[in-house]
């Protein structure tokens, strides 16, 4: 199944930039690989993340989002002092997330939507970071 996920930083603070954004992407890749989930497309903006994931049927959307948001938040707040000051409650991500399957909209439409987020293309076209 293919799912489109969107989740935001707490208070929509624009902290996902530079090394933090690169580390978010790296952590999401590690978590998805460990769960046997393929990242079809991804985009990291300053205050939110888009993911189009291909997931095996035994992995539920809530389980993958719990892993992605929980583990990435834990690592990022621990590794970046600026985030510790910004999010003193140790929660980087806002509660909840958007999720939908691609049944009503084709994968191509969602890929194009995610691809057009942000500015200039980068080398890593399947999981970009907005500068």
Buried (B, 14 or more C-beta within 10 A) or exposed (E): EBBBBBBBBBEEBEBBBEEBBBBBBEBBBEBBEEBEBEBBBBBBBBBBBBBBBBBEEEBEBEEBBEBBBBBBBEBBBEEBEEBEEBBEEEBBBBEEBEBBEBEEEEBEEBBEBBBEBBEEEEEEEEBBBBE
